[in-house]
Every structure is written in structure tokens, then in C-alpha cells.
Amino acid sequence: MDFLKNFFERLEGLDKHSLSNLNNVIETIDFTKEDLSPYITEPDDLPYGRNVIYRSDEFEVIVLHFPSHTKTPMHDHGRSIGCGVVIKGEMTEVSYKNREGALEFVSKSKATQDETFHVPNQHIHVMENNTDDSLVTLHVYSPPLSGVNYFKTRLVEENVSIS
């Protein structure tokens, strides 16, 4: 539990809440997947487990657990920026851009254990676990998530299908 206290103190000590500062904290904190295991939750009302392990006026820290072959709905993060790290498994991220009310495919990328990923302002994406194993990720957002938009649409572009 000491790693969490250290992690939260480092976040709260940041002067500027930028992607690079958030990424620096998440990349340099010393923890193992066993440290996070008490915070990994099974899916309840979502297809994946979601556990908010810290929330202040400035930050929100979330552990997500994706069983095999699950994904998030297409969404943005309101006015928040953030970053995360893959704790276990392989994450596929499909990113989109809102161009005058139409969603346009931007990229598809993968991240594996210990790799970080970024959530810039106005980022629209889907996070997927396309493997037979589980996926666990740790996320930090600033400010805390609010005003998140979900997009219910079907896109088929460059062999990417999201429904």
C-alpha cells in the first residue's frame, strides 16, 4: 500500500498537470502487478471491471480489468487528459477524431505490459482486449473524469469495425 501513498503524493505535488508530467509519475512509480491485485475488480454493470482507487479535486486514478475479448464503448474523456500503463496483457487502442460531427479513424495501436499510453484532450477511442488472456491497466486523469461522451455508431474503415 506504500506505493499508492507515494503515487498519490507525487501526483498531488505536480505543479502543472500536463501529459508529460502525468506520464513521468506513472513511469517512475515503483510497483508490481501484485501490488494492484487487491484493486482489480470483475465486471459488474460494464463488460470490464472498473475501480476508482483515488479521486481528489485534481486527479482520478482508475484500475480497469478486461476479461478476454472485451472492449470499452467508443468514448472521450470530457475535459480531462490522462495516461495509463498496461499492468498485464495486451491492449489494442483504436483512436478517432471528430471532424465536423463525423468520426474519422485515426490509428490502431497496441500496448503490452509496462508500456504507457496517452489520452490527450478531446481524444476519442476504444480500448480492446482481443486476446484469450485478461488485460489490466492503470489510468490517471486530470481533472477527474466528468462530461464523458459515448458514441453509439458503427464505423467500418481500414478493417476496423466498432459497434
Secondary structure, DSSP 8 states (H G I E B T S, - for coil): -HHHHHHHHHHHT-SS--HHHHHHHHHH----HHHHGGG----SSSSSEEEEEEE-SS-EEEEEEE-TTEE--EE--TT-EEEEEEEESEEEEEEEEEETTEEEEEEEEEEETT-EEEE-TT-EEEEEE-SSS-EEEEEEEES---S--EE---EEETTEEE-
